Amino acid sequence: MLWEDGSPRTGWMGERSTSYQDVLEVETRLPLPTELGRRGTAPALVDCTSGQVHENDFAEVVLVCEPEGPSLMMGGLHPRASLFDRPVNLDHSRQQHKKFRQVLRSYGLRVITVREVLAFGADDHVAARLGLEDLAMNSLSYRLAEGVSIEDVRENDRFYLTDDYKQTVLEGMGVAQLIDVLMSNPTVYLSPSDRDTGLRSAYEFHPLSNLVYTRDQQVTTAKGIVMGRLRSSQRQREVDLMRFCLKKLGLPVLGEIREPGFLEGGDFIPAGRDLCFIGIGLRSNFRACQQLMDNDWLGTRRLAVVSDGFEQHQDRMHLDCVFSITGDKCCMMLEEMMGMDSPTRRLVSVYTRTCGNGGTCKYELTREHVEFSQFMKEEGYNIIPIKAEHQLQYACNVLNLGGGRILSVHPLSARQLVRSPHFHGTVQVIEFSSITSMYGAVHCSTQILRRQAKPRQGWPRTRPSSARVSDSSIVDLPRSEMPNSEDESMPENGGMLDRLL
């Protein structure tokens, strides 16, 4: 089904998705792939690179998820159970997120949305369509209602409990319907009916209400992407969906955190080839850190494990809630947790990768129980202290687009940052209050898939995007060919992913 301009109707219930302009980034004059691979991936995307070395490197590609569709509506019916901070206004959320994406594009980033990736190619290519249906098979369930046994169901009606029936239902759906199934995870409970319908149905949903926070399902290290393992049971399906999206984009996944490890992306912060940080406590744990080190997925010489062993409060659930890197040697940190006398102090243990004579390399504990602010000062960082009341308003949860270009949701701390003699960048404040009502800000709402690494002392220059895979690749489009983000005449949905066909 198409709109009058020829674009597909990929939004919820046939609406035009608010991400149309996000993906309108490929000139029609560029050579485009004529078909998808047999697994539903565009050939131009198969060998694309991912990775981020330092939080202050220039961001190039970002994955976000628009707050729209039935999943967010359902999550808003009971905010606390959906891990929200307060009730949500969906109209305001959509408007604020749309503006956020426009701001990201204005800085030259390639903005990719989850819904557009899911819809990519599914209307025209069998492989893409089958991939979407196969994923939806795991999201849709038919079960007997409580108290009903299979003997209570007539022989002819038992077909409605089978995978064959489920597959028939999914095959008849449009692309937007399939995406809504993925986002809402419905269960249909069947029971005998005295009417001619044969069976009555009741419905239960497990919506992916937190998927707007694309930071958490994975981490992007200096080596690439590692899928996480989320602590909250209602968020586990998010990892499967994001893995599907990354695979469809052709971005390789190094591996996945396994039980008993837990890793959420808000706890990971890269700080160069020499060092990265992982927070452990309420959400992530050391078992995940051990897996990252054992499999050599970090790509850094040292790992600083920042332990929250004294507080573990929901308002400071992740490391990026209390700490952000705003420059090569500048950071923001929650003031009340600084110092060994603080009852909520964080302690750092450092693991250093060493190689033996036989060439075998492993991470070993080289320091432990160092107070976090002391450790950062020893690393040469200047700390900008953030008041506790400002931290609660997401002052620390800023997004560094590289070169000290900071997006913030908190005006007062933004002024504090700009006034600091240690900060040498720029700050833009955006309205994000309807998104923060769901318990996260701009850092939580983005997954930076690639940053342009720059040389730092003691390490060679690495440039993951130097080898252009294809002019039509989502992640390799040159900035000079980006559209003017202020051009409101451009349509709001469709574009890049559709033009890749």
C-alpha positions in Angstrom: 0.0 0.0 0.0 1.5 3.4 -1.0 1.0 7.0 -0.3 0.3 9.5 -3.1 4.1 10.1 -3.4 4.8 6.4 -3.9 6.1 5.8 -0.4 5.0 2.7 1.5 2.5 3.0 4.4 4.8 1.7 7.1 3.4 3.4 10.2 1.1 2.1 12.9 -2.3 1.2 11.5 -1.2 2.5 8.1 -0.2 5.9 9.4 2.9 7.5 7.9 5.7 6.9 10.3 7.4 10.0 11.8 10.8 8.7 10.7 10.3 9.4 6.9 12.8 12.2 6.8 15.3 10.2 8.9 16.0 7.8 6.1 15.7 10.2 3.2 19.5 10.3 2.8 20.4 8.6 -0.5 20.5 10.6 -3.7 18.6 8.9 -6.5 21.5 9.3 -8.8 23.6 6.9 -6.7 23.9 3.3 -7.8 21.4 1.2 -5.8 21.4 -2.5 -5.2 18.7 -4.2 -7.3 18.0 -7.0 -4.8 18.4 -8.1 -1.3 20.5 -11.0 -0.3 18.8 -14.4 0.3 18.7 -13.6 4.0 17.0 -10.2 3.5 20.1 -8.1 3.9 21.0 -5.5 1.4 24.4 -6.5 -0.3 25.6 -2.9 0.2 25.3 -3.3 3.9 26.9 -6.7 4.5 30.4 -5.6 5.3 29.8 -2.3 7.1 31.9 -1.5 10.1 30.8 -0.5 13.6 32.7 0.5 16.7 33.5 3.4 19.0 36.8 4.0 20.7 36.1 7.2 22.7 33.0 9.0 23.8 34.5 12.2 22.4 35.1 10.8 18.9 32.8 12.1 16.1 29.6 10.1 16.0 28.6 9.0 12.5 25.8 6.5 12.7 23.1 6.3 15.4 20.2 3.9 15.9 17.0 5.2 17.6 13.5 4.1 18.1 10.5 6.5 17.6 8.0 6.5 20.5 5.0 5.4 18.5 2.6 2.5 18.1 0.5 0.4 20.4 3.5 -0.8 22.5 4.1 2.6 24.0 0.4 3.3 24.4 0.0 0.1 26.4 3.1 0.8 28.5 1.7 4.2 29.4 -1.5 2.6 30.9 0.6 1.5 34.0 3.8 3.6 33.9 5.4 2.1 37.0 5.1 -1.5 35.8 6.6 -0.4 32.5 9.6 1.1 34.3 8.4 4.6 33.5 9.1 7.5 35.9 5.7 9.1 35.4 2.7 9.2 33.0 3.5 9.7 29.4 1.9 12.1 26.8 2.5 10.2 23.5 1.8 13.2 21.3 4.5 15.2 23.1 6.8 12.3 23.0 6.5 11.9 19.3 7.1 15.6 18.7 10.1 15.8 21.0 11.7 12.7 19.5 11.1 14.0 16.0 12.9 17.2 16.9 15.7 15.2 18.5 16.3 13.3 15.3 16.3 16.5 13.3 19.0 17.9 15.6 21.1 14.8 15.2 20.9 15.1 11.5 21.9 18.7 11.7 25.2 17.6 13.1 25.8 15.3 10.2 24.8 12.0 11.8 23.1 9.2 9.8 19.9 8.5 11.8 18.5 5.1 11.5 15.2 4.1 13.1 14.2 0.7 14.3 10.8 0.7 12.5 12.4 1.6 9.2 14.9 -1.2 9.5 12.2 -3.7 10.3 10.1 -2.5 7.3 13.0 -2.3 4.9 12.3 -4.5 1.8 9.5 -6.4 3.3 6.9 -5.2 0.7 9.0 -6.2 -2.3 11.5 -8.9 -1.3 10.5 -12.3 -0.2 13.6 -12.8 2.0 12.9 -9.6 3.9 9.2 -10.5 4.3 10.0 -14.0 5.6 12.6 -12.6 8.0 9.9 -10.4 9.5 7.3 -13.2 9.7 9.8 -15.6 11.3 10.6 -13.0 14.0 6.9 -12.4 14.5 6.3 -16.2 15.0 8.2 -15.9 18.3 6.1 -12.8 19.3 2.6 -14.2 18.7 1.2 -17.0 20.8 -2.1 -18.9 20.8 -3.0 -20.7 24.0 -5.9 -22.3 25.8 -7.6 -20.1 28.4 -7.1 -20.9 32.0 -9.3 -23.9 33.1 -9.7 -25.1 29.5 -8.2 -28.5 28.5 -7.6 -29.7 24.9 -10.4 -32.2 25.3 -12.8 -29.3 25.7 -12.0 -28.0 22.2 -13.6 -29.6 19.2 -11.2 -31.5 16.9 -11.7 -29.0 14.0 -11.0 -26.0 16.3 -7.7 -27.4 17.6 -6.0 -26.1 14.4 -6.2 -22.6 15.8 -3.7 -23.5 18.4 -1.0 -24.7 15.9 2.0 -23.0 14.4 0.4 -23.6 11.0 -2.5 -21.4 11.9 -0.3 -18.7 13.4 1.8 -18.7 10.2 -1.3 -18.3 8.1 -2.4 -15.3 10.2 1.0 -13.7 9.9 1.2 -14.3 6.1 -2.0 -12.3 5.7 -0.7 -9.3 7.6 0.7 -6.1 6.2 4.2 -5.0 7.1 2.9 -2.4 9.7 0.8 -5.1 11.4 3.8 -7.5 11.6 5.8 -4.7 13.2 3.0 -4.0 15.7 3.1 -7.8 16.6 6.8 -7.5 17.3 6.3 -4.5 19.4 3.3 -5.7 21.4 4.0 -9.5 21.8 0.3 -10.6 21.9 -1.0 -13.8 23.4 -4.5 -15.0 22.3 -6.3 -17.1 24.8 -8.9 -19.4 23.3 -11.9 -21.1 25.0 -15.0 -22.9 23.6 -17.9 -20.8 22.6 -21.6 -21.8 22.3 -21.9 -19.4 19.4 -21.1 -20.2 15.8 -17.6 -18.7 16.1 -16.4 -21.9 17.7 -13.9 -20.3 20.0 -13.9 -17.2 22.2 -10.7 -15.2 22.5 -9.1 -13.0 25.1 -5.9 -11.1 24.6 -2.7 -10.4 26.6 0.1 -8.2 25.5 3.7 -7.7 26.6 4.7 -4.5 24.8 8.3 -3.4 24.2 7.5 -0.1 26.0 11.2 0.7 26.7 12.6 0.2 23.2 12.8 4.0 22.8 15.9 3.6 24.9 18.1 1.9 22.3 21.2 2.3 24.4 20.6 -0.7 26.6 20.2 -3.8 24.4 23.8 -3.8 23.3 27.1 -2.1 23.6 29.3 -0.8 20.8 33.0 -1.2 21.9 36.2 -0.4 20.1 35.9 -3.8 18.4 32.2 -3.8 17.5 28.8 -4.7 18.8 28.1 -7.1 21.7 24.5 -7.9 22.6 23.6 -7.4 26.2 21.4 -9.2 28.7 18.8 -7.1 30.4 18.0 -7.4 34.0 14.3 -6.6 33.8 12.2 -9.6 32.5 9.9 -7.3 30.5 12.8 -6.1 28.4 14.4 -9.4 27.4 12.7 -9.5 24.0 14.3 -6.2 23.1 17.7 -7.9 22.6 16.2 -10.3 20.0 14.6 -7.6 18.0 17.7 -5.4 18.0 19.9 -8.3 17.0 17.6 -8.8 14.1 17.9 -5.1 13.1 21.6 -5.1 13.3 21.9 -8.3 11.2 19.6 -6.8 8.6 21.8 -3.7 8.5 24.7 -6.0 7.8 26.5 -5.0 11.0 28.4 -7.9 12.5 27.7 -8.9 16.1 30.8 -10.1 18.0 28.8 -12.1 20.5 26.2 -12.0 23.3 26.3 -11.9 27.1 25.1 -15.2 28.5 23.7 -16.2 31.9 24.6 -15.5 34.6 25.9 -12.3 33.1 23.9 -9.1 32.9 24.9 -6.1 30.7 23.0 -3.0 29.9 24.4 -0.4 27.5 23.9 2.5 29.8 26.7 1.1 32.0 29.3 1.1 29.2 31.3 4.2 28.3 34.4 4.1 26.0 37.3 6.4 26.8 40.0 5.5 24.2 42.1 2.6 23.0 43.6 2.4 26.5 40.5 2.4 28.6 36.8 1.8 28.8 34.3 1.9 31.7 31.6 -0.5 32.8 29.4 0.2 35.7 28.1 -2.7 37.8 25.5 -2.8 40.5 21.7 -2.5 40.0 21.6 -3.6 36.4 25.0 -4.9 35.0 27.2 -7.4 36.9 30.8 -8.5 36.9 30.0 -11.8 35.2 29.3 -9.8 32.1 32.6 -8.0 32.4 34.3 -11.3 32.7 32.7 -12.5 29.5 33.8 -9.3 27.6 37.3 -9.8 28.8 37.6 -13.5 28.2 36.3 -13.1 24.6 38.4 -10.1 23.9 35.4 -8.0 22.8 36.5 -4.7 24.4 39.4 -3.7 22.2 41.0 -1.7 25.0 44.1 -2.3 27.1 42.3 -1.6 30.3 38.8 -2.1 31.7 37.7 0.1 34.6 34.9 -1.7 36.5 33.0 1.0 38.4 31.2 -0.7 41.2 28.0 0.7 42.8 28.1 -1.4 46.0 26.7 1.1 48.5 23.5 2.5 46.8 22.0 0.7 43.9 19.1 3.2 43.5 16.7 3.2 40.5 17.4 6.9 39.9 21.0 6.0 39.3 20.6 2.6 37.7 23.3 3.0 35.1 26.7 4.6 35.0 25.5 7.1 32.4 23.0 8.4 35.0 25.9 9.8 37.2 28.8 10.2 34.8 29.5 11.4 31.3 32.6 12.2 29.3 32.3 15.6 27.7 35.8 16.0 26.2 39.1 14.2 25.9 40.0 15.0 29.5 36.7 16.5 30.8 33.8 14.8 32.5 30.6 15.3 34.5 30.1 13.4 37.7 27.4 13.4 40.4 28.9 15.4 43.3 27.4 13.6 46.2 29.0 10.3 45.3 32.5 11.8 45.1 35.1 11.0 47.8 35.9 8.1 50.0 33.7 9.5 52.8 30.6 9.5 50.5 28.0 6.9 51.6 27.2 6.4 47.9 30.7 6.3 46.6 31.7 4.2 43.5 34.9 2.1 43.6 37.0 1.3 40.6 38.8 -2.0 39.9 41.1 -2.0 36.9 41.8 -5.0 34.7 44.8 -4.8 32.3 45.3 -6.9 29.3 48.7 -8.6 29.2 50.3 -11.1 26.8 52.6 -13.9 27.8 55.6 -15.3 26.0 53.4 -17.8 24.2 51.2 -15.0 22.8 48.3 -15.8 25.1 46.6 -12.6 26.3 44.3 -12.1 29.1 43.0 -9.4 31.5 44.3 -9.4 35.0 43.3 -7.3 38.0 46.0 -4.6 38.5 44.2 -2.1 40.8 41.1 -2.3 43.0 38.8 -0.3 45.3 40.0 3.1 44.0 37.4 5.9 44.6 35.9 6.9 41.2 36.7 10.6 41.3 40.2 10.0 42.5 40.7 7.5 39.6 39.4 10.0 37.1 41.8 12.7 38.4 44.7 10.3 38.2 43.7 9.7 34.6 44.1 13.4 33.9 40.4 14.2 33.8 38.9 17.5 35.1 35.6 16.8 36.8 32.6 19.1 36.6 30.5 18.2 39.7 26.8 17.9 39.3 24.3 18.6 42.1 22.1 15.8 43.2 18.9 17.6 42.3 20.3 18.3 38.8 21.2 14.6 38.4 17.6 13.7 39.1 16.7 15.9 36.1 19.1 13.9 33.8 21.9 16.5 33.9 24.6 13.8 33.6 22.8 11.9 30.8 24.2 14.0 28.0 25.0 12.8 24.5 28.5 13.7 23.2 28.4 13.8 19.4 32.2 14.1 19.3 34.6 17.0 19.7 32.8 18.2 22.8 29.5 18.8 20.9 27.0 18.0 23.7 23.3 17.6 23.6 21.7 18.1 27.0 18.1 18.1 28.4 19.0 20.2 31.5 19.5 24.0 31.0 21.2 24.8 34.4 23.9 22.1 34.1 24.4 23.0 30.5 25.2 26.6 31.6 27.5 25.1 34.3 29.3 23.0 31.7 29.8 25.9 29.3 31.2 28.2 32.1 33.8 25.6 33.1 37.3 26.5 32.0 37.9 22.8 31.4 35.2 22.4 28.8 36.1 23.4 25.3 33.0 22.4 23.3 29.5 23.5 22.6 26.2 22.6 24.3 22.7 22.5 22.8 19.7 22.0 25.1 16.6 20.2 23.7 13.2 19.7 25.1 12.9 16.1 26.1 10.6 16.0 29.2 8.1 13.6 27.7 10.9 11.1 26.9 12.5 11.5 30.3 9.1 10.6 31.8 10.0 7.0 30.7 13.2 7.1 32.8 15.9 8.1 30.4 17.3 11.1 28.4 19.4 11.6 25.3 22.2 9.2 26.0 19.8 6.5 26.9 17.8 7.1 23.7 20.6 6.5 21.2 22.9 3.7 20.2 26.0 5.1 18.5 26.9 2.4 16.0 30.0 4.1 14.7 32.3 6.9 15.7 35.3 8.2 13.7 38.3 7.3 15.8 41.0 9.9 16.1 44.7 9.4 17.0 45.7 9.8 20.6 49.0 9.6 22.3 50.5 6.1 22.2 48.0 4.6 19.8 47.9 4.5 15.9 45.1 6.2 14.0 42.2 3.9 13.3 39.5 4.8 10.9 36.7 2.3 10.7 34.8 4.2 7.9 37.8 4.7 5.6 36.9 1.8 3.3 33.6 2.7 1.6 31.6 -0.4 1.1 29.1 1.1 -1.3 27.7 4.5 -2.2 24.3 3.1 -1.3 25.2 1.9 2.1 23.2 3.3 5.0 26.3 3.8 7.1 28.7 5.0 4.5 26.9 7.9 2.8 29.3 10.9 2.7 28.2 13.9 4.7 28.3 16.1 1.6 25.4 14.1 0.3 23.2 14.5 3.3 20.0 16.4 2.8 19.4 19.8 4.4 17.9 18.9 7.8 15.9 22.1 7.9 14.2 21.4 4.6 10.6 20.9 5.8 9.5 20.2 2.2 11.0 16.7 2.4 8.5 14.0 3.1 8.5 12.6 6.7 8.6 8.8 6.0 10.2 6.3 3.8 13.3 7.5 1.9 16.7 5.9 2.5 15.8 2.3 3.4 13.2 2.2 0.6 15.6 3.7 -2.0 18.2 1.0 -1.2 16.0 -1.5 -3.0 
